[in-house]
Amino acid sequence: MGMSPTVYCLWQRLLRFDPQDPIWMNRDRFVLSAGHASTLLYTILHLARVKAVDPEYEILGRPSVTLDDLKSFRQFGSRCAGHPEYRWTSGVETTTGPLGQGVATSVGMAIAEKWLAARYNKPDFELFGYRIYALCGDGCMMEGISSEAASVAGHLKLDNLCWIYDNNHITIEGKTDIAFTEDVAGRFLAYGWNVVRVGDANDLDRIENALRNAAGTTGRPTIVIVDSHIGYGSPHRQDTSAAHGEPLGEDEIKLVKHAYGWPPDAKFLVPSGVYEHLQSGIGRRGREAREQWEKQFAESTGSNFPSLPRSSIKFKSASYRGTGRRTFPFFQLIARESPDATPLPKSSMPLRRIFPG
């Protein structure tokens, strides 16, 4: 509830992600590292109408997250597990749960993008140029693994990385100052990060400005510290540990709905126009970005391999290495045999066995 405006702003105004093709390899990655906001990730996947993908990386016709999935949150077999699981729910970029795991993984993703860009980008075509955003909380900041990962990110100058810190001063045990009183901004400045602060988690324009500042910063990763209120809008649970990991309860939910002007008995209500609104933002922007990229890719492929007619080259993104349900995709340039095609030597196939973040 407290970080909903931030995630909405990121997805609707900035994120380069096509809900209709959630495995487009040059998409921006969004990592949910703050476990107490797991339902926020599932909600945006639902509202943006992200498509489901099967274990063979084929896009299915059904949504990744339905309203029924949201209703079964934390239940056995639900696509909305207590913490996000990669390959179980499309749109979830990595499994998170243990504190600090998401932000640490995001550093690996940023390193991977930098390596891919250095290896495969051409002067006339940026094949890889995606960004990684990770939403983290106080628990992530307290962990040693996040400190080590942040140090590495600063050292490597990973300017494609942005952490969004939900600074709500609450953990599941109570106020953070019970055990955590350090200057987070000062620590990240010492790591060599760009540090931006947003004092009001409900100010969309300030949030957008901070995120655009991150995207425009070169030579440094960015942390955007957002001062928020956990359980925002709840009369009795806001700014308390009770809003961290347990249901608000029927009576409190009715009070929250009353505060927002919603019918008190309405359950899992999506007001008219919400889906269309998201489609006009991230839906349209993501589709246009992907289509433009695919057009450039097709043109670049033809010019890079003049001995092959363009019709004999196909880009395959549905290949995978079988390891049960947990499989890993790779992308491979495939030359189809044709009478006028010269076979490519293996050394000239530049997209073989690439594992995206």
KAPEFEN-V559919 format. One line per field, one symbol per residue. psi: psi as a letter, one per 40 degrees, with the letter a starting at -180 (. if undefined). A space follows every 50 residues. Layout:
# KAPEFEN-V559919
psi: ???
This chain:
# KAPEFEN-V559919
psi: ddedddddddddddhghhdegeehefiihhhhdhdefddddddddddefh iihidefhhieiidhidddddfheiheiegidiihhedhhehdihichhe dddddddddddddddddddeiidehgdhfiihhhhiaddddeiddddddd dddddefgeehhhhhggefhiddaidedeheigdddddddeeihhihheh eegddddddddddddehieiiihhhhhihhfhehdeehfiededeiidid dddddddddefihdehhfhhiheddddddecddddddddddddddddddd ddddgdehideehhhheeiihhfadgihiihhhhhhhidehhihideehe fhfhhi.
